[in-house]
Amino acid sequence: MTIKEISHRSNLRLLSFAMCAALPILAGCSDSSDGVVVPLVEPPVEPVAVPFQELLDQGIARYLGEYTPMLSEQDGDIVNHSFGAGEGPLCLTGGEYTMATRDTGSEDLVIFLQGGGACWSDLCLATEQAAPGIPPLGVLDPARADNPVAGWNTVYLPYCDGSLHAGDQDVDTDDDGTTDRFHRGLHNLSASLDVAVNTFPAPRRILLTGVSAGGFGTTYALPLVRQLYPDVPIELINDSGLGLGRIDEPAFIEQLLTEWNATAFFPESCETCIGDDGHITDYHKYQLSEDDNFQLGMMSYTRDTVISLTFVQVGGEAFEEALIGELDDLEAAYPGRVKSFVATGTEHTFLIGDLGKTAGGVSVGDWVTSMLSGEGWDTTRD
């Protein structure tokens, strides 16, 4: 074979290899000069990390897709979705659970979790019924000029399970063989979020928020909302349910989670998510580390009597000290994504009250607006 022939054959081989690399032929390419099949080697595919995968593996999404409303009924611009009695959604004493939606045609969505106390073996002060409709209060009032989400679509979750929207435990308190408490928060939450995604499947962004028990509930709802809306930016505002427990008594929060069968919301790998100091600040850090597509706004009065005295029972001064310390710690860990709104006083909740209430000279409405617009949002405290 002449040098010219060898050169020609080499050029053909190079051309064949180049064409093989350029064309997506799964079976491989053949070198026509000698019949050798060159297999196409696919590059390794990096698995996409799923936020909160450990919690999903622990079963927190077990009721998603399980329930549909027995009745969805229009009432003005609101649709009430009610669920019947049985093994699914229920209120604390066995009453029917209902939730509501309002479609304004917006690209943006508010998911609001209502508050109303808590119930466990040592103390039971909780709302026991779910009322239909959406109360026209604060950020839920579409007629308020100072409401920054007045025109947004709304999903409203009443609260009536006594377990911070997270429980899955029926309790016979007097051992007479009859259930006395139905902690069905996870059923109610999951069913409501299914209604949300079926009604509003593709929002541009989500404000996930709630007050008091509903503020605590946003912490548990976030992984489920992310499961249903994997790519949607979430602004989370926790109003007066920040996760402060009894000082240096982690057993208090552990007791509640156990009584309500809600321990699956805390990853087994996170040994500090319920801290030795009695708070769940590291759990908020865990969520921020898992999901980089949400921001966290935390709201509280310095000496909120509902939390500090009635439920946590630590007193106003100890509560305030813990509040400021835990917020400082959380904001230092995620300075661009966590901000707080703290007003001096003993009152409880902001978002379904006076949106003109101020802290550090900034009103509630303006602080929420800044968060949603991404302009000038910052920590503000009296």
Sequence and secondary structure as in RCSB ss.txt:
>XXXX:A:sequence
MTIKEISHRSNLRLLSFAMCAALPILAGCSDSSDGVVVPLVEPPVEPVAVPFQELLDQGIARYLGEYTPMLSEQD
GDIVNHSFGAGEGPLCLTGGEYTMATRDTGSEDLVIFLQGGGACWSDLCLATEQAAPGIPPLGVLDPARADNPVA
GWNTVYLPYCDGSLHAGDQDVDTDDDGTTDRFHRGLHNLSASLDVAVNTFPAPRRILLTGVSAGGFGTTYALPLV
RQLYPDVPIELINDSGLGLGRIDEPAFIEQLLTEWNATAFFPESCETCIGDDGHITDYHKYQLSEDDNFQLGMMS
YTRDTVISLTFVQVGGEAFEEALIGELDDLEAAYPGRVKSFVATGTEHTFLIGDLGKTAGGVSVGDWVTSMLSGE
GWDTTRD
>XXXX:A:secstr
  HHHHHHHHHHHHHHHHHHHHS  TT EEETTTTEEE            TTHHHHHTTTTTTTTS   SEEEEE
TTEEEEEE SSSSS  TTS  EEEEEE  S SEEEEEE   EEEETTEEEE     SS    GGG TT TT TTT
TSEEEEE   SSSTT   EEE TTSSSS  EEE HHHHHHHHHHHHHHHSSS SEEEEEEETHHHHHHHHHHHHH
HHHSTTS EEEEEES     STT HHHHHHHHHHHT GGGS TT TTSS TTS  HHHHHHHHHH SSEEEEEEE
ETT HIIIIIIS S HHHHHHHHHHHHHHHHHHSTTTEEEEEESSS   STTS TT EETTEEHHHHHHHHHHTS
S   EE 
